[in-house]
Amino acid sequence: MERDDKSAVGVSRAHLEHSPPVRCVVRVHPDPAASAHDRGTLFIAGAAIELVPPNSSSGVRHVFSRLFDTHAKDAEIFEHELAPLVEHFIHGVNVTVVLAGHMRSGRASLFHELTVAAVEKFLDITANKQ
C-alpha cells in the first residue's frame, strides 16, 4: 500500500520534521489560599508572564510557547497542544508530556482528561488507517 505525503488527519511529513522539539505551555491559576499581598502582581503579555513580588518594582519574566488563561478548558488544551503530538507519535516521533503544578492545582484531573482524550484519538486514527 502506498503512502501519501499526508497522514490520516492531514498533518504533512514536512510539518512533523519542522515542529519545535520542545514546547512549554502554561495555564495560569491563581492560588486561592494566598492573600493578594503574598501573591504579588502577575503581568501577562502574549505568551510572557512576569511575577513581581510584593514590595518590589520588577520581577522575573518567563516566555512560553503558549499561555492559557484560568478559564481554558481541558479540551482546548488537548486540541491545541496534545492532539498534534498523538499524530507525531503515530509517525514514530518520541513524545513526552510533563505536567507540573502546586498541590491541589488540578494537574491530576488535567492529566486524566488529557490521557483519556489522547488514547481515544490514537484509537480513532489507527482504526481509520486499517
C-alpha angles and dihedrals in degrees: 000000000000121000123218128213092264130069126225091276097041102260110144122224088239089059091051091050094049101043115122110263094226130028125183116197130177138199110203117224120171115227104249091200094058120086120233088253092054094047100054118200125314118207119193124191117169106307094341126099127192120187113199111197120228114281093017133109097211141027143185118291121216124189120204135189089244137357124212120193125228091268095058112121122229089242091057091052090048095050095047100039115015105033091068089049091057089057091048089050092052088053091055100263115142110243130191127179121193123189120194134175146125122293111283091014093126098255094128091054091045091048090052093049093046093047093051092047092047093050091047091050091047091051092046093051095045092046090052092051093057 
